[in-house]
Amino acid sequence: MRIPFFFLALLLAIFILPADAQDLRWSRQQAPTEASLRGLFVVDAQTVWASGAAGTLLRTTDGGARWELIVPPDSLDFRSLWAFSAQEALIASAGQPARIYRTTTGGQQWQLVWEDTTGLGFF
């Protein structure tokens, strides 16, 4: 008898995740934007980054009590992001131009680390 992948993954998640991770709860947050948010990266219980349409970038470092609107490097749609800490993150734009930016200053400064020059890239 084969166990569907979903049920196997669910069983593994129940028994392997640490006990405190199983106590996580979703909560509604107020954000300083009306933009469509597409990217989300939870660094820890205090630090979360979010990204979205028209160059929208948000960050909280106090567990969501206050969200900071980060000035983006440009006004692209940032649908993908990866954060390493409250200070360091990568964001990737959707569509053209396809770009990846990096910050090590909590979003105060951004460095272009990759750009598709062929017009074929999409993140």
Biopython code that builds the backbone (N, CA, C, O; Angstrom):
import numpy as np
from Bio.PDB.StructureBuilder import StructureBuilder

atoms = [
    (1, "MET", "N", (0.845, -1.185, 0.000)),
    (1, "MET", "CA", (0.000, 0.000, 0.000)),
    (1, "MET", "C", (0.887, 1.244, 0.000)),
    (1, "MET", "O", (1.817, 1.349, 0.799)),
    (2, "ARG", "N", (0.598, 2.178, -0.892)),
    (2, "ARG", "CA", (1.387, 3.402, -0.984)),
    (2, "ARG", "C", (0.678, 4.529, -0.261)),
    (2, "ARG", "O", (-0.519, 4.745, -0.453)),
    (3, "ILE", "N", (1.416, 5.245, 0.568)),
    (3, "ILE", "CA", (0.873, 6.399, 1.278)),
    (3, "ILE", "C", (1.103, 7.625, 0.403)),
    (3, "ILE", "O", (2.235, 7.887, -0.003)),
    (4, "PRO", "N", (0.041, 8.385, 0.104)),
    (4, "PRO", "CA", (0.226, 9.591, -0.697)),
    (4, "PRO", "C", (1.263, 10.519, -0.059)),
    (4, "PRO", "O", (1.370, 10.605, 1.164)),
    (5, "PHE", "N", (2.013, 11.203, -0.901)),
    (5, "PHE", "CA", (3.085, 12.079, -0.445)),
    (5, "PHE", "C", (2.590, 13.099, 0.576)),
    (5, "PHE", "O", (3.277, 13.364, 1.562)),
    (6, "PHE", "N", (1.412, 13.671, 0.356)),
    (6, "PHE", "CA", (0.887, 14.692, 1.259)),
    (6, "PHE", "C", (0.766, 14.155, 2.684)),
    (6, "PHE", "O", (1.171, 14.820, 3.637)),
    (7, "PHE", "N", (0.216, 12.963, 2.827)),
    (7, "PHE", "CA", (0.027, 12.391, 4.157)),
    (7, "PHE", "C", (1.357, 12.026, 4.803)),
    (7, "PHE", "O", (1.506, 12.146, 6.019)),
    (8, "LEU", "N", (2.314, 11.586, 4.014)),
    (8, "LEU", "CA", (3.629, 11.285, 4.544)),
    (8, "LEU", "C", (4.296, 12.568, 5.036)),
    (8, "LEU", "O", (4.880, 12.589, 6.120)),
    (9, "ALA", "N", (4.211, 13.630, 4.250)),
    (9, "ALA", "CA", (4.789, 14.913, 4.651)),
    (9, "ALA", "C", (4.107, 15.446, 5.904)),
    (9, "ALA", "O", (4.771, 15.991, 6.785)),
    (10, "LEU", "N", (2.791, 15.293, 5.990)),
    (10, "LEU", "CA", (2.058, 15.747, 7.170)),
    (10, "LEU", "C", (2.510, 14.985, 8.414)),
    (10, "LEU", "O", (2.739, 15.593, 9.459)),
    (11, "LEU", "N", (2.638, 13.693, 8.315)),
    (11, "LEU", "CA", (3.098, 12.892, 9.454)),
    (11, "LEU", "C", (4.503, 13.291, 9.881)),
    (11, "LEU", "O", (4.781, 13.418, 11.073)),
    (12, "LEU", "N", (5.386, 13.488, 8.912)),
    (12, "LEU", "CA", (6.743, 13.910, 9.247)),
    (12, "LEU", "C", (6.740, 15.268, 9.939)),
    (12, "LEU", "O", (7.467, 15.472, 10.911)),
    (13, "ALA", "N", (5.927, 16.196, 9.444)),
    (13, "ALA", "CA", (5.856, 17.530, 10.045)),
    (13, "ALA", "C", (5.355, 17.472, 11.481)),
    (13, "ALA", "O", (5.848, 18.199, 12.343)),
    (14, "ILE", "N", (4.385, 16.617, 11.740)),
    (14, "ILE", "CA", (3.821, 16.509, 13.086)),
    (14, "ILE", "C", (4.847, 15.972, 14.078)),
    (14, "ILE", "O", (4.940, 16.455, 15.206)),
    (15, "PHE", "N", (5.615, 14.974, 13.655)),
    (15, "PHE", "CA", (6.522, 14.316, 14.587)),
    (15, "PHE", "C", (7.939, 14.875, 14.597)),
    (15, "PHE", "O", (8.683, 14.635, 15.547)),
    (16, "ILE", "N", (8.331, 15.616, 13.559)),
    (16, "ILE", "CA", (9.704, 16.096, 13.480)),
    (16, "ILE", "C", (9.842, 17.555, 13.895)),
    (16, "ILE", "O", (10.867, 17.931, 14.464)),
    (17, "LEU", "N", (8.843, 18.384, 13.629)),
    (17, "LEU", "CA", (8.943, 19.797, 13.983)),
    (17, "LEU", "C", (9.111, 19.956, 15.493)),
    (17, "LEU", "O", (8.506, 19.207, 16.260)),
    (18, "PRO", "N", (9.919, 20.915, 15.929)),
    (18, "PRO", "CA", (10.053, 21.158, 17.363)),
    (18, "PRO", "C", (8.717, 21.580, 17.964)),
    (18, "PRO", "O", (7.855, 22.113, 17.266)),
    (19, "ALA", "N", (8.554, 21.342, 19.238)),
    (19, "ALA", "CA", (7.283, 21.622, 19.908)),
    (19, "ALA", "C", (6.901, 23.096, 19.814)),
    (19, "ALA", "O", (5.729, 23.410, 19.609)),
    (20, "ASP", "N", (7.864, 24.007, 19.958)),
    (20, "ASP", "CA", (7.516, 25.428, 19.895)),
    (20, "ASP", "C", (7.082, 25.845, 18.498)),
    (20, "ASP", "O", (6.282, 26.773, 18.373)),
    (21, "ALA", "N", (7.567, 25.208, 17.450)),
    (21, "ALA", "CA", (7.142, 25.529, 16.088)),
    (21, "ALA", "C", (5.693, 25.134, 15.859)),
    (21, "ALA", "O", (5.014, 25.746, 15.035)),
    (22, "GLN", "N", (5.207, 24.127, 16.568)),
    (22, "GLN", "CA", (3.826, 23.698, 16.417)),
    (22, "GLN", "C", (2.851, 24.661, 17.086)),
    (22, "GLN", "O", (1.645, 24.571, 16.857)),
    (23, "ASP", "N", (3.353, 25.579, 17.909)),
    (23, "ASP", "CA", (2.497, 26.534, 18.601)),
    (23, "ASP", "C", (2.360, 27.864, 17.858)),
    (23, "ASP", "O", (1.752, 28.799, 18.380)),
    (24, "LEU", "N", (2.909, 27.962, 16.659)),
    (24, "LEU", "CA", (2.823, 29.202, 15.900)),
    (24, "LEU", "C", (1.389, 29.473, 15.478)),
    (24, "LEU", "O", (0.638, 28.544, 15.179)),
    (25, "ARG", "N", (1.008, 30.746, 15.455)),
    (25, "ARG", "CA", (-0.337, 31.153, 15.084)),
    (25, "ARG", "C", (-0.272, 32.290, 14.071)),
    (25, "ARG", "O", (0.623, 33.133, 14.130)),
    (26, "TRP", "N", (-1.222, 32.308, 13.147)),
    (26, "TRP", "CA", (-1.368, 33.418, 12.219)),
    (26, "TRP", "C", (-2.095, 34.537, 12.947)),
    (26, "TRP", "O", (-2.989, 34.279, 13.753)),
    (27, "SER", "N", (-1.715, 35.783, 12.667)),
    (27, "SER", "CA", (-2.443, 36.919, 13.217)),
    (27, "SER", "C", (-2.525, 38.017, 12.165)),
    (27, "SER", "O", (-1.587, 38.224, 11.396)),
    (28, "ARG", "N", (-3.639, 38.706, 12.140)),
    (28, "ARG", "CA", (-3.844, 39.797, 11.187)),
    (28, "ARG", "C", (-2.914, 40.951, 11.556)),
    (28, "ARG", "O", (-2.765, 41.301, 12.727)),
    (29, "GLN", "N", (-2.289, 41.538, 10.525)),
    (29, "GLN", "CA", (-1.347, 42.638, 10.715)),
    (29, "GLN", "C", (-1.802, 43.850, 9.907)),
    (29, "GLN", "O", (-2.391, 43.704, 8.836)),
    (30, "GLN", "N", (-1.529, 45.035, 10.422)),
    (30, "GLN", "CA", (-1.785, 46.269, 9.690)),
    (30, "GLN", "C", (-0.492, 46.700, 9.018)),
    (30, "GLN", "O", (0.528, 46.876, 9.685)),
    (31, "ALA", "N", (-0.526, 46.870, 7.705)),
    (31, "ALA", "CA", (0.661, 47.265, 6.951)),
    (31, "ALA", "C", (0.483, 48.683, 6.419)),
    (31, "ALA", "O", (-0.635, 49.092, 6.106)),
    (32, "PRO", "N", (1.574, 49.433, 6.314)),
    (32, "PRO", "CA", (1.494, 50.813, 5.824)),
    (32, "PRO", "C", (1.439, 50.896, 4.297)),
    (32, "PRO", "O", (2.091, 51.750, 3.696)),
    (33, "THR", "N", (0.655, 50.000, 3.667)),
    (33, "THR", "CA", (0.533, 50.011, 2.213)),
    (33, "THR", "C", (-0.759, 49.321, 1.800)),
    (33, "THR", "O", (-1.302, 48.497, 2.536)),
    (34, "GLU", "N", (-1.238, 49.668, 0.624)),
    (34, "GLU", "CA", (-2.389, 48.992, 0.029)),
    (34, "GLU", "C", (-1.935, 48.073, -1.103)),
    (34, "GLU", "O", (-2.764, 47.451, -1.767)),
    (35, "ALA", "N", (-0.627, 47.984, -1.325)),
    (35, "ALA", "CA", (-0.081, 47.186, -2.429)),
    (35, "ALA", "C", (-0.330, 45.698, -2.213)),
    (35, "ALA", "O", (-0.452, 45.229, -1.081)),
    (36, "SER", "N", (-0.401, 44.974, -3.311)),
    (36, "SER", "CA", (-0.523, 43.522, -3.272)),
    (36, "SER", "C", (0.817, 42.935, -2.841)),
    (36, "SER", "O", (1.833, 43.145, -3.504)),
    (37, "LEU", "N", (0.817, 42.201, -1.731)),
    (37, "LEU", "CA", (2.046, 41.590, -1.230)),
    (37, "LEU", "C", (2.139, 40.165, -1.757)),
    (37, "LEU", "O", (1.160, 39.421, -1.709)),
    (38, "ARG", "N", (3.310, 39.779, -2.259)),
    (38, "ARG", "CA", (3.493, 38.457, -2.863)),
    (38, "ARG", "C", (4.590, 37.650, -2.194)),
    (38, "ARG", "O", (4.531, 36.421, -2.195)),
    (39, "GLY", "N", (5.592, 38.311, -1.621)),
    (39, "GLY", "CA", (6.707, 37.613, -0.996)),
    (39, "GLY", "C", (6.656, 37.766, 0.502)),
    (39, "GLY", "O", (6.269, 38.813, 1.020)),
    (40, "LEU", "N", (7.052, 36.706, 1.205)),
    (40, "LEU", "CA", (7.071, 36.743, 2.669)),
    (40, "LEU", "C", (8.216, 35.865, 3.138)),
    (40, "LEU", "O", (8.369, 34.733, 2.679)),
    (41, "PHE", "N", (9.027, 36.391, 4.061)),
    (41, "PHE", "CA", (10.090, 35.585, 4.646)),
    (41, "PHE", "C", (10.144, 35.869, 6.141)),
    (41, "PHE", "O", (10.364, 37.003, 6.567)),
    (42, "VAL", "N", (9.941, 34.823, 6.923)),
    (42, "VAL", "CA", (9.990, 34.914, 8.382)),
    (42, "VAL", "C", (11.381, 34.488, 8.821)),
    (42, "VAL", "O", (11.756, 33.325, 8.670)),
    (43, "VAL", "N", (12.146, 35.426, 9.362)),
    (43, "VAL", "CA", (13.494, 35.136, 9.846)),
    (43, "VAL", "C", (13.420, 34.475, 11.218)),
    (43, "VAL", "O", (14.066, 33.458, 11.470)),
    (44, "ASP", "N", (12.624, 35.071, 12.095)),
    (44, "ASP", "CA", (12.424, 34.543, 13.445)),
    (44, "ASP", "C", (11.139, 35.156, 13.998)),
    (44, "ASP", "O", (10.396, 35.792, 13.251)),
    (45, "ALA", "N", (10.867, 34.980, 15.273)),
    (45, "ALA", "CA", (9.615, 35.464, 15.863)),
    (45, "ALA", "C", (9.495, 36.982, 15.819)),
    (45, "ALA", "O", (8.386, 37.506, 15.922)),
    (46, "GLN", "N", (10.594, 37.696, 15.669)),
    (46, "GLN", "CA", (10.571, 39.154, 15.658)),
    (46, "GLN", "C", (10.728, 39.764, 14.268)),
    (46, "GLN", "O", (10.189, 40.838, 14.000)),
    (47, "THR", "N", (11.452, 39.097, 13.393)),
    (47, "THR", "CA", (11.834, 39.690, 12.112)),
    (47, "THR", "C", (11.138, 39.017, 10.947)),
    (47, "THR", "O", (11.260, 37.809, 10.743)),
    (48, "VAL", "N", (10.396, 39.828, 10.176)),
    (48, "VAL", "CA", (9.695, 39.351, 8.983)),
    (48, "VAL", "C", (9.858, 40.396, 7.887)),
    (48, "VAL", "O", (9.747, 41.595, 8.141)),
    (49, "TRP", "N", (10.120, 39.938, 6.674)),
    (49, "TRP", "CA", (10.192, 40.786, 5.489)),
    (49, "TRP", "C", (9.019, 40.426, 4.580)),
    (49, "TRP", "O", (8.610, 39.266, 4.535)),
    (50, "ALA", "N", (8.475, 41.405, 3.856)),
    (50, "ALA", "CA", (7.418, 41.163, 2.876)),
    (50, "ALA", "C", (7.696, 42.032, 1.652)),
    (50, "ALA", "O", (8.253, 43.124, 1.768)),
    (51, "SER", "N", (7.300, 41.535, 0.475)),
    (51, "SER", "CA", (7.525, 42.289, -0.760)),
    (51, "SER", "C", (6.302, 42.177, -1.650)),
    (51, "SER", "O", (5.465, 41.292, -1.472)),
    (52, "GLY", "N", (6.207, 43.090, -2.617)),
    (52, "GLY", "CA", (5.047, 43.045, -3.493)),
    (52, "GLY", "C", (5.122, 43.991, -4.670)),
    (52, "GLY", "O", (6.197, 44.339, -5.158)),
    (53, "ALA", "N", (3.947, 44.394, -5.107)),
    (53, "ALA", "CA", (3.778, 45.186, -6.320)),
    (53, "ALA", "C", (4.359, 46.587, -6.183)),
    (53, "ALA", "O", (4.437, 47.150, -5.091)),
    (54, "ALA", "N", (4.764, 47.130, -7.327)),
    (54, "ALA", "CA", (5.218, 48.521, -7.438)),
    (54, "ALA", "C", (6.324, 48.872, -6.456)),
    (54, "ALA", "O", (6.307, 49.947, -5.856)),
    (55, "GLY", "N", (7.292, 47.962, -6.288)),
    (55, "GLY", "CA", (8.439, 48.240, -5.427)),
    (55, "GLY", "C", (8.132, 48.254, -3.948)),
    (55, "GLY", "O", (8.823, 48.927, -3.183)),
    (56, "THR", "N", (7.123, 47.534, -3.529)),
    (56, "THR", "CA", (6.737, 47.527, -2.119)),
    (56, "THR", "C", (7.604, 46.564, -1.318)),
    (56, "THR", "O", (7.721, 45.386, -1.655)),
    (57, "LEU", "N", (8.208, 47.081, -0.256)),
    (57, "LEU", "CA", (9.004, 46.278, 0.669)),
    (57, "LEU", "C", (8.660, 46.692, 2.093)),
    (57, "LEU", "O", (8.623, 47.879, 2.417)),
    (58, "LEU", "N", (8.411, 45.704, 2.932)),
    (58, "LEU", "CA", (8.088, 45.947, 4.334)),
    (58, "LEU", "C", (8.979, 45.088, 5.208)),
    (58, "LEU", "O", (9.459, 44.034, 4.790)),
    (59, "ARG", "N", (9.194, 45.563, 6.450)),
    (59, "ARG", "CA", (9.950, 44.782, 7.407)),
    (59, "ARG", "C", (9.458, 45.107, 8.809)),
    (59, "ARG", "O", (9.165, 46.259, 9.130)),
    (60, "THR", "N", (9.373, 44.075, 9.637)),
    (60, "THR", "CA", (9.127, 44.276, 11.055)),
    (60, "THR", "C", (10.267, 43.627, 11.820)),
    (60, "THR", "O", (10.766, 42.571, 11.432)),
    (61, "THR", "N", (10.671, 44.257, 12.892)),
    (61, "THR", "CA", (11.708, 43.690, 13.755)),
    (61, "THR", "C", (11.200, 43.554, 15.186)),
    (61, "THR", "O", (11.964, 43.289, 16.113)),
    (62, "ASP", "N", (9.887, 43.743, 15.340)),
    (62, "ASP", "CA", (9.296, 43.625, 16.679)),
    (62, "ASP", "C", (8.070, 42.707, 16.669)),
    (62, "ASP", "O", (7.101, 42.940, 17.392)),
    (63, "GLY", "N", (8.126, 41.685, 15.861)),
    (63, "GLY", "CA", (7.057, 40.696, 15.832)),
    (63, "GLY", "C", (5.757, 41.183, 15.232)),
    (63, "GLY", "O", (4.713, 40.575, 15.467)),
    (64, "GLY", "N", (5.785, 42.260, 14.465)),
    (64, "GLY", "CA", (4.594, 42.755, 13.791)),
    (64, "GLY", "C", (3.900, 43.902, 14.485)),
    (64, "GLY", "O", (2.879, 44.383, 13.994)),
    (65, "ALA", "N", (4.417, 44.356, 15.605)),
    (65, "ALA", "CA", (3.808, 45.508, 16.286)),
    (65, "ALA", "C", (3.903, 46.754, 15.411)),
    (65, "ALA", "O", (3.006, 47.597, 15.420)),
    (66, "ARG", "N", (4.994, 46.866, 14.657)),
    (66, "ARG", "CA", (5.188, 48.010, 13.759)),
    (66, "ARG", "C", (5.845, 47.497, 12.484)),
    (66, "ARG", "O", (6.824, 46.753, 12.538)),
    (67, "TRP", "N", (5.296, 47.901, 11.323)),
    (67, "TRP", "CA", (5.851, 47.540, 10.020)),
    (67, "TRP", "C", (6.486, 48.765, 9.403)),
    (67, "TRP", "O", (5.875, 49.833, 9.360)),
    (68, "GLU", "N", (7.701, 48.621, 8.930)),
    (68, "GLU", "CA", (8.448, 49.700, 8.315)),
    (68, "GLU", "C", (8.371, 49.558, 6.793)),
    (68, "GLU", "O", (8.641, 48.488, 6.248)),
    (69, "LEU", "N", (8.006, 50.632, 6.125)),
    (69, "LEU", "CA", (7.999, 50.667, 4.663)),
    (69, "LEU", "C", (9.416, 50.976, 4.207)),
    (69, "LEU", "O", (9.935, 52.058, 4.482)),
    (70, "ILE", "N", (10.042, 50.037, 3.513)),
    (70, "ILE", "CA", (11.432, 50.165, 3.074)),
    (70, "ILE", "C", (11.464, 50.814, 1.682)),
    (70, "ILE", "O", (10.677, 50.453, 0.808)),
    (71, "VAL", "N", (12.368, 51.763, 1.487)),
    (71, "VAL", "CA", (12.530, 52.389, 0.177)),
    (71, "VAL", "C", (13.254, 51.397, -0.733)),
    (71, "VAL", "O", (14.374, 50.981, -0.438)),
    (72, "PRO", "N", (12.607, 51.018, -1.842)),
    (72, "PRO", "CA", (13.202, 50.012, -2.733)),
    (72, "PRO", "C", (14.236, 50.618, -3.667)),
    (72, "PRO", "O", (14.306, 51.838, -3.818)),
    (73, "PRO", "N", (15.045, 49.759, -4.300)),
    (73, "PRO", "CA", (16.021, 50.254, -5.273)),
    (73, "PRO", "C", (15.360, 50.754, -6.556)),
    (73, "PRO", "O", (15.938, 51.576, -7.266)),
    (74, "ASP", "N", (14.152, 50.267, -6.863)),
    (74, "ASP", "CA", (13.357, 50.767, -7.987)),
    (74, "ASP", "C", (11.908, 50.342, -7.782)),
    (74, "ASP", "O", (11.573, 49.782, -6.738)),
    (75, "SER", "N", (11.041, 50.599, -8.764)),
    (75, "SER", "CA", (9.611, 50.357, -8.572)),
    (75, "SER", "C", (9.120, 49.068, -9.231)),
    (75, "SER", "O", (7.954, 48.979, -9.613)),
    (76, "LEU", "N", (9.986, 48.080, -9.368)),
    (76, "LEU", "CA", (9.595, 46.797, -9.952)),
    (76, "LEU", "C", (8.681, 46.026, -9.000)),
    (76, "LEU", "O", (8.565, 46.369, -7.823)),
    (77, "ASP", "N", (8.036, 44.987, -9.520)),
    (77, "ASP", "CA", (7.258, 44.084, -8.679)),
    (77, "ASP", "C", (8.207, 43.064, -8.067)),
    (77, "ASP", "O", (8.799, 42.258, -8.785)),
    (78, "PHE", "N", (8.355, 43.093, -6.754)),
    (78, "PHE", "CA", (9.243, 42.162, -6.059)),
    (78, "PHE", "C", (8.400, 41.033, -5.481)),
    (78, "PHE", "O", (7.807, 41.168, -4.411)),
    (79, "ARG", "N", (8.358, 39.921, -6.205)),
    (79, "ARG", "CA", (7.527, 38.795, -5.790)),
    (79, "ARG", "C", (8.304, 37.720, -5.053)),
    (79, "ARG", "O", (7.713, 36.762, -4.556)),
    (80, "SER", "N", (9.597, 37.863, -4.976)),
    (80, "SER", "CA", (10.410, 36.844, -4.334)),
    (80, "SER", "C", (11.427, 37.519, -3.429)),
    (80, "SER", "O", (12.040, 38.519, -3.801)),
    (81, "LEU", "N", (11.599, 36.960, -2.232)),
    (81, "LEU", "CA", (12.621, 37.489, -1.341)),
    (81, "LEU", "C", (13.137, 36.387, -0.434)),
    (81, "LEU", "O", (12.465, 35.386, -0.186)),
    (82, "TRP", "N", (14.335, 36.600, 0.048)),
    (82, "TRP", "CA", (14.988, 35.693, 0.989)),
    (82, "TRP", "C", (15.720, 36.566, 1.984)),
    (82, "TRP", "O", (16.533, 37.402, 1.589)),
    (83, "ALA", "N", (15.450, 36.391, 3.260)),
    (83, "ALA", "CA", (16.106, 37.193, 4.288)),
    (83, "ALA", "C", (16.965, 36.301, 5.172)),
    (83, "ALA", "O", (16.589, 35.176, 5.502)),
    (84, "PHE", "N", (18.112, 36.821, 5.545)),
    (84, "PHE", "CA", (19.042, 36.108, 6.406)),
    (84, "PHE", "C", (18.992, 36.644, 7.832)),
    (84, "PHE", "O", (19.324, 35.942, 8.787)),
    (85, "SER", "N", (18.569, 37.911, 7.959)),
    (85, "SER", "CA", (18.506, 38.581, 9.264)),
    (85, "SER", "C", (17.669, 39.842, 9.101)),
    (85, "SER", "O", (17.076, 40.075, 8.049)),
    (86, "ALA", "N", (17.629, 40.645, 10.147)),
    (86, "ALA", "CA", (16.927, 41.923, 10.059)),
    (86, "ALA", "C", (17.673, 42.896, 9.153)),
    (86, "ALA", "O", (17.083, 43.865, 8.674)),
    (87, "GLN", "N", (18.951, 42.657, 8.912)),
    (87, "GLN", "CA", (19.776, 43.553, 8.111)),
    (87, "GLN", "C", (20.034, 43.063, 6.693)),
    (87, "GLN", "O", (20.201, 43.873, 5.781)),
    (88, "GLU", "N", (20.069, 41.753, 6.496)),
    (88, "GLU", "CA", (20.481, 41.209, 5.199)),
    (88, "GLU", "C", (19.344, 40.475, 4.505)),
    (88, "GLU", "O", (18.709, 39.597, 5.091)),
    (89, "ALA", "N", (19.090, 40.845, 3.240)),
    (89, "ALA", "CA", (18.028, 40.217, 2.454)),
    (89, "ALA", "C", (18.321, 40.330, 0.964)),
    (89, "ALA", "O", (19.087, 41.188, 0.523)),
    (90, "LEU", "N", (17.693, 39.441, 0.201)),
    (90, "LEU", "CA", (17.718, 39.474, -1.262)),
    (90, "LEU", "C", (16.284, 39.626, -1.752)),
    (90, "LEU", "O", (15.370, 39.014, -1.199)),
    (91, "ILE", "N", (16.082, 40.437, -2.786)),
    (91, "ILE", "CA", (14.767, 40.547, -3.422)),
    (91, "ILE", "C", (14.943, 40.338, -4.919)),
    (91, "ILE", "O", (15.961, 40.717, -5.500)),
    (92, "ALA", "N", (13.926, 39.724, -5.536)),
    (92, "ALA", "CA", (13.963, 39.473, -6.975)),
    (92, "ALA", "C", (12.702, 40.022, -7.614)),
    (92, "ALA", "O", (11.601, 39.862, -7.088)),
    (93, "SER", "N", (12.875, 40.672, -8.754)),
    (93, "SER", "CA", (11.736, 41.257, -9.459)),
    (93, "SER", "C", (11.089, 40.231, -10.377)),
    (93, "SER", "O", (11.748, 39.320, -10.879)),
    (94, "ALA", "N", (9.800, 40.395, -10.585)),
    (94, "ALA", "CA", (9.054, 39.551, -11.526)),
    (94, "ALA", "C", (9.004, 40.271, -12.867)),
    (94, "ALA", "O", (8.916, 41.498, -12.909)),
    (95, "GLY", "N", (9.059, 39.534, -13.937)),
    (95, "GLY", "CA", (8.965, 40.148, -15.262)),
    (95, "GLY", "C", (10.260, 40.812, -15.672)),
    (95, "GLY", "O", (11.340, 40.437, -15.215)),
    (96, "GLN", "N", (10.141, 41.797, -16.534)),
    (96, "GLN", "CA", (11.315, 42.468, -17.080)),
    (96, "GLN", "C", (11.383, 43.898, -16.583)),
    (96, "GLN", "O", (10.353, 44.570, -16.540)),
    (97, "PRO", "N", (12.525, 44.380, -16.214)),
    (97, "PRO", "CA", (13.781, 43.649, -16.191)),
    (97, "PRO", "C", (13.849, 42.716, -14.979)),
    (97, "PRO", "O", (13.414, 43.084, -13.887)),
    (98, "ALA", "N", (14.386, 41.530, -15.167)),
    (98, "ALA", "CA", (14.563, 40.563, -14.086)),
    (98, "ALA", "C", (15.841, 40.931, -13.341)),
    (98, "ALA", "O", (16.936, 40.888, -13.900)),
    (99, "ARG", "N", (15.681, 41.292, -12.071)),
    (99, "ARG", "CA", (16.824, 41.746, -11.276)),
    (99, "ARG", "C", (16.792, 41.139, -9.878)),
    (99, "ARG", "O", (15.729, 40.822, -9.343)),
    (100, "ILE", "N", (17.975, 40.986, -9.304)),
    (100, "ILE", "CA", (18.118, 40.571, -7.909)),
    (100, "ILE", "C", (18.951, 41.636, -7.202)),
    (100, "ILE", "O", (20.029, 42.011, -7.662)),
    (101, "TYR", "N", (18.425, 42.114, -6.074)),
    (101, "TYR", "CA", (19.106, 43.113, -5.266)),
    (101, "TYR", "C", (19.419, 42.531, -3.894)),
    (101, "TYR", "O", (18.746, 41.612, -3.427)),
    (102, "ARG", "N", (20.454, 43.080, -3.253)),
    (102, "ARG", "CA", (20.861, 42.639, -1.919)),
    (102, "ARG", "C", (21.057, 43.851, -1.020)),
    (102, "ARG", "O", (21.578, 44.883, -1.443)),
    (103, "THR", "N", (20.624, 43.702, 0.240)),
    (103, "THR", "CA", (20.904, 44.707, 1.250)),
    (103, "THR", "C", (21.587, 44.047, 2.435)),
    (103, "THR", "O", (21.292, 42.902, 2.778)),
    (104, "THR", "N", (22.493, 44.770, 3.051)),
    (104, "THR", "CA", (23.102, 44.347, 4.312)),
    (104, "THR", "C", (22.901, 45.429, 5.365)),
    (104, "THR", "O", (23.501, 45.396, 6.440)),
    (105, "THR", "N", (22.032, 46.401, 5.025)),
    (105, "THR", "CA", (21.803, 47.548, 5.900)),
    (105, "THR", "C", (20.321, 47.683, 6.273)),
    (105, "THR", "O", (19.855, 48.784, 6.567)),
    (106, "GLY", "N", (19.596, 46.588, 6.261)),
    (106, "GLY", "CA", (18.182, 46.650, 6.614)),
    (106, "GLY", "C", (17.333, 47.390, 5.601)),
    (106, "GLY", "O", (16.262, 47.890, 5.942)),
    (107, "GLY", "N", (17.793, 47.469, 4.359)),
    (107, "GLY", "CA", (17.040, 48.129, 3.301)),
    (107, "GLY", "C", (17.381, 49.587, 3.097)),
    (107, "GLY", "O", (16.755, 50.253, 2.272)),
    (108, "GLN", "N", (18.360, 50.104, 3.828)),
    (108, "GLN", "CA", (18.758, 51.502, 3.632)),
    (108, "GLN", "C", (19.518, 51.683, 2.328)),
    (108, "GLN", "O", (19.401, 52.724, 1.681)),
    (109, "GLN", "N", (20.300, 50.673, 1.934)),
    (109, "GLN", "CA", (21.042, 50.704, 0.677)),
    (109, "GLN", "C", (20.881, 49.352, 0.005)),
    (109, "GLN", "O", (20.800, 48.321, 0.672)),
    (110, "TRP", "N", (20.834, 49.365, -1.326)),
    (110, "TRP", "CA", (20.666, 48.137, -2.111)),
    (110, "TRP", "C", (21.746, 48.052, -3.162)),
    (110, "TRP", "O", (22.171, 49.064, -3.719)),
    (111, "GLN", "N", (22.187, 46.833, -3.432)),
    (111, "GLN", "CA", (23.175, 46.582, -4.473)),
    (111, "GLN", "C", (22.570, 45.625, -5.491)),
    (111, "GLN", "O", (22.040, 44.576, -5.122)),
    (112, "LEU", "N", (22.648, 45.985, -6.780)),
    (112, "LEU", "CA", (22.224, 45.094, -7.851)),
    (112, "LEU", "C", (23.254, 43.976, -7.949)),
    (112, "LEU", "O", (24.426, 44.235, -8.221)),
    (113, "VAL", "N", (22.821, 42.721, -7.727)),
    (113, "VAL", "CA", (23.769, 41.601, -7.771)),
    (113, "VAL", "C", (23.587, 40.733, -9.011)),
    (113, "VAL", "O", (24.476, 39.949, -9.344)),
    (114, "TRP", "N", (22.458, 40.857, -9.697)),
    (114, "TRP", "CA", (22.251, 40.109, -10.936)),
    (114, "TRP", "C", (21.149, 40.768, -11.743)),
    (114, "TRP", "O", (20.166, 41.259, -11.189)),
    (115, "GLU", "N", (21.324, 40.773, -13.066)),
    (115, "GLU", "CA", (20.313, 41.311, -13.969)),
    (115, "GLU", "C", (20.307, 40.497, -15.247)),
    (115, "GLU", "O", (21.365, 40.187, -15.795)),
    (116, "ASP", "N", (19.113, 40.146, -15.729)),
    (116, "ASP", "CA", (18.973, 39.432, -16.994)),
    (116, "ASP", "C", (19.045, 40.454, -18.127)),
    (116, "ASP", "O", (18.219, 41.364, -18.205)),
    (117, "THR", "N", (20.007, 40.302, -18.976)),
    (117, "THR", "CA", (20.153, 41.228, -20.107)),
    (117, "THR", "C", (19.593, 40.641, -21.399)),
    (117, "THR", "O", (19.606, 41.304, -22.437)),
    (118, "THR", "N", (19.096, 39.392, -21.344)),
    (118, "THR", "CA", (18.550, 38.746, -22.550)),
    (118, "THR", "C", (17.083, 39.057, -22.771)),
    (118, "THR", "O", (16.580, 38.908, -23.885)),
    (119, "GLY", "N", (16.387, 39.488, -21.725)),
    (119, "GLY", "CA", (14.942, 39.724, -21.831)),
    (119, "GLY", "C", (14.130, 38.445, -21.661)),
    (119, "GLY", "O", (12.915, 38.458, -21.855)),
    (120, "LEU", "N", (14.778, 37.349, -21.303)),
    (120, "LEU", "CA", (14.092, 36.064, -21.153)),
    (120, "LEU", "C", (13.863, 35.670, -19.694)),
    (120, "LEU", "O", (13.083, 34.758, -19.419)),
    (121, "GLY", "N", (14.520, 36.333, -18.772)),
    (121, "GLY", "CA", (14.431, 35.955, -17.360)),
    (121, "GLY", "C", (13.101, 36.323, -16.737)),
    (121, "GLY", "O", (12.487, 37.331, -17.085)),
    (122, "PHE", "N", (12.670, 35.488, -15.810)),
    (122, "PHE", "CA", (11.439, 35.762, -15.054)),
    (122, "PHE", "C", (11.549, 35.056, -13.699)),
    (122, "PHE", "O", (11.830, 33.859, -13.629)),
    (123, "PHE", "N", (11.326, 35.809, -12.643)),
    (123, "PHE", "CA", (11.337, 35.233, -11.286)),
    (123, "PHE", "C", (9.927, 35.218, -10.740)),
    (123, "PHE", "O", (9.706, 34.775, -9.613)),
]
sb = StructureBuilder()
sb.init_structure("model")
sb.init_model(0)
sb.init_chain("A")
sb.init_seg("    ")
for serial, (resi, resn, name, xyz) in enumerate(atoms, 1):
    if name == "N":
        sb.init_residue(resn, " ", resi, " ")
    sb.init_atom(name, np.array(xyz, "f"), 0.0, 1.0, " ", f" {name:<3s}", serial, name[0])
structure = sb.get_structure()
